[in-house]
């Protein structure tokens, strides 16, 4: 079962494939254009929430409990402060608001278990 929504699913898939003995290859000839956030530009807080949630889920799926817990604590304590400081430096009230909304969604999820 894949617990990731659009973020980190390819990293999880690659790691699980490697653990089964498969190899990955990088094709230098292949080219693609990816407009980052194209489908989620209007929902920045939700996009950040899903990214943070996926990171924590990935940590608990593939890291030791201690390492995953340290990752989670860094994600929910240290990172929001640095994102808010960055928003202040950018003089972007919307960046600060979207960050606060995303972390509120994450906090609610963490409290509900």
Long-range contacts (C-beta under 8 A, 24 or more apart in sequence): 3-54, 3-57, 3-61, 4-54, 4-57, 4-58, 5-50, 5-53, 5-54, 6-50, 7-50, 7-51, 7-54, 8-54, 8-55, 8-57, 8-58, 9-54, 11-58, 12-58, 12-61, 12-62, 15-62, 44-98, 44-102, 45-97, 45-98, 45-99, 45-101, 45-102, 45-105, 46-102, 46-105, 47-102, 48-98, 48-99, 48-102, 49-101, 49-102, 49-103, 49-105, 49-106, 52-76, 52-79, 52-102, 52-103, 52-106, 53-106, 53-109, 72-110, 75-106, 76-103, 76-106, 76-107, 76-110
